[in-house]
Amino acid sequence: MSDPQPLSAARASRPALQFDPERRSTVTASGAWQVQALAQPAALRDVQTLLRRLPGAGALEWDLSGITAMDHIGAQMLWNAWGRQRPARLALTPGQEEFFLRLERAGPLALPAVRTHPWFSITSLRRSALQFSSHVAGLVGLVGQLALDLLRFARHPLRGPWKEISANVYHIGFQALGITALVGILIGVVLSYLSAQQLHTFGGDIYLVNILGMSIIRELGPMLAAILVAGRSGSAITAQLGVMRVTEELDAMLVMGLPHGFRLIMPKVLALALVMPLLVVWTDAMALLGGMGAAQLQLGMSPSYFLQKLPNAVPIANYWIGLGKGVAFGSLIALVACHFGLRIKANTESLGQGTTSSVVTAITVVILADAVFAIVFNGVGYY
């Protein structure tokens, strides 16, 4: 019988294995099986290669008495090579027994099974219904509190939050003039070009004023202004209230006896209800200006002819419908933004989710309200 052949360099500071190739039964481990020794790339690569070459490592006889030092990392490497179970023939020192007892008690690492839920179920439907009813109840309560605050403001106007209303008018209205003007002009240009191409085909160039006037003043102007304000100012209102929740300013206001509705909610609703009709008129004017310029370039229609035909093409009732939409849209955007802002919890994740939900819900509510206006005023504003 030949002498045992070493499978790795036998150095005391490095882990080593010795195996009898003829008997193919006994594996002798020596050296330091610790993280410091195994952290060396060459030593770790050699040990892993040797362990993979052993045929049926769990069925062999192992002698670990020659190991000078061992920690949990070295024991785990041998445990993995054995197939996560103790070999039938194993020689250990008393100090090494503790490592393998811990590994036996730990057992195999079992990851929890991921339960896949169907996208539609009774539980998910019930949860969605509860969330929807909670939001509706919160909005109804907010509207009731707003009515009480408006009554209090009407009784004592000198004690009202005039500074808060003025600040919201400036931030929501004046600072939104630029973006609403830009979008209004571009929409007017696009609508004028598209309509002019079709009308010119059928010789109906003179009806471009009717199409632009009715579509912009009655529908597009209020809708564009509302969507821009919902994305710009609605998100800002929700984020402001959310930050006040995170920094505990809302709780401090309650401790000081300052109601949220009278100082925070009512000024924003009043400011938006006042500003939105003005933004609607501004957006209408910019969109008509852009359409007028495009009509002159595309069809050669002079601005004087455009302005002369516009009052006859659009009845005055459409202007009042557009202004009424502005008041309704502004109030709804403010209520939705304040509702989601007050529901934000004191963490940054809830702040981001609440702001996103506020913008999406506000735009959806505006579109639904516009559909209601279209149904209610179906026969109004036409010759």
Phi, psi and omega in degrees: 000132182280164179290152177299141180259128180290142177263350174209168182296129183273083175240141186296332184271356182236146178292141183217155178229142175234136185220136178275109184290337181277311179287327178051047182224324187250130175243126181250127179254142180213175179088193182259113178259067180235167185294329180296318180285321181286345180287343177289127185304318182294316181295316180296320180294319180294316182295316179296322178295318181292321179294325179289333182281343182290125180282117178060062186300327181289338181268353181277169175266129185243137178235108181255012183291341180273000179285126183281328181206144181213145171230188186294328181294314178296319178296322179295323179295316177293322181296322177291322178293333179277001183081028178061037173206152184288133176296156180295326180240108184217128178251122183231162169266159181303326181288334181278337183300327183295321180298314185283335174293320177296318179294325178291320179292326180294326179071183179289147179282109181253118178280141180297140180291135180276117181271122178266127180257141176295153183293339179230125177205168179297322181294314180294323178295319178294319180296317179296321179295320179294318178296318180296316179295326177295318178293319180296316179297321178295319178293321178297316177297323178293320178294319177297316177295323178296320178298318178295320179293321177295323177295318177296320179294323179292326179286322183231074183294331181291338179266008183284164181278069183293324179294319178296320179295316180296318180296320179291324176299319180293310184290320185277323185265298186297316182287351178264000182296322183295309183291323178292323178295317181297311181294321179298314179298316181295318178296319177298318179295314181297313181296321180294317180296314182294318181289323182295324179297317180287318181293323180294330179296323182258008178072028181249045183298328185291342182275002177296325179296319179297315182295313181294315183297310182293315185291321183282310186290322185273324188237299191294320181300304177299321182293315180298314179299318182293317181294319178295317179292322178296319179285327184269302186273325179298316178294324179294320179295314179297316180295322179297312179293324178295319177295323177295328175290317181296318181275006177064024176289326178296318177295322179295323177296320178295322178295324180279357179083020179260112182289143180295318185296316186285328185259338184243312187281306185300316178300323180290320179294315179296319180296316180292321178295330179277323187278323186301315177301323178293321176294326177296314178298318180295316179294319177302314182296317180293320179294319177294325177295316177295319177294324178296316179295320178293325178294324178291321180286322185276316185245354183074023181278123184287150178299326179295319177295320180299312181291330179289321183275343185297313180299325179284332182281332184239110177298154185296335180298330180293328176295317180292324176296319178296319178292320177297321175298321179299316179296314181294315181296318180297318179295318180294318179298316180295318180295316180295316180297316179292323179300311180288330178294322179285340180271356180291138178271171186278058173207157185290328180297315178296328179297314179294316180295319180294321179294316178297314180297325180296314182295314182297316181293319180297316179294320178296317179296322179296317180294319177296318178296323177295322176296321177296317177300319181296324180284316184292317183258040183297320183260014184254139174092014178237151177280000000 
